[in-house]
Amino acid sequence: MIRLPDLLAGSLIAAGPGYMPERASSVAEGVDHVFGFLFWLSAFFLAIIVGFTIVFVIRYRARPSRPGPEPSPDHSTRLEIFWSAIPLALVFVIFALSTKVYFAMVESEPGATPQRVQVTGRKWSWWFDHQGGKGSKELHVVAGKPVELVLASTDVIHSLYVPEFRLKQDAVPGRFTKMVFTPTVAGTYPVLCTEYCGTNHSTMTSVVVVHPDQGSFDAWAAEGKGTEETLLQVGVRVFEEKGCSACHSVDGSEGVGPSLKGIWGREEQMVGGAAVRVDENYIRESIVKPGAKIRAGFEDMMPPVPLDDREIQGIVAYVQSLKEGP
Ligand code: CUA
């Protein structure tokens, strides 16, 4: 049986320091502040509402001297506005606080070049392709260095969750999702799946290793190097195997289709006038549904190319590697 005092004590502990896991990322503090604000705001109104309920129940209980319910007073516009405006204002405050934290998780700081990690969720494990080519069942990052996680799923929706980072992001089949953060404290932390995905959802776990410095990360990345095909190698291979090079050059010369050189991150003009930034999702769409967006100056003539998720990730890595320059 749950006793009220225990429940209250539990709630106070939950909102206080020491209950939450360690804060090990740049966004953890902001998330905790939003959580704390929501918690205490709710606790405040809970106390007022329950308090008045108890007082009114006692004060206006049925008594022989009180024959029946009193007629309710007339409608009060002033009261209606009062109790609509206050919650509205509070909702705006919550919106402002959480939006600020949200943008810190989805956009890297201007000028920062985050380490990019391609995360793949599948039933029932995680796979991490690190920048530089190392693939692993564990996520490896460096303390103080910004990280960009690009998530994908090969089957159903999964969700990557690192409690110490206060980060959670869905991995959705058929598209890429992103999350940026900077790990702040070296150590090893659990990684969980937090979207129910079938029988072994509960064991779909891994760890994230936050290296204290780049040297430690490089030493790990050098282990067993060259034994597995990297995403970039997958991309180069698929690009040749599927005959992409017949229409798309990688040196800047325009052919039947646009060249892939230097397009990563660029805003391109489309037929119809819209500008589209070349990112993971645009590249995926251009492979599986080429007619969806056509670059200005080109024709809609590319057939859809049925690639699997890893092959698409490979092509993305290849396009990224084709930077502007000699
Ligand atoms: Cu994957 Cu739950």
Boltz pocket constraint, residues with backbone or C-beta under 6 A from the ligand:
constraints:
  - pocket:
      binder: B
      contacts: [[A, 121], [A, 122], [A, 124], [A, 157], [A, 158], [A, 159], [A, 193], [A, 194], [A, 195], [A, 196], [A, 197], [A, 198], [A, 201], [A, 202], [A, 204]]
      max_distance: 6.0
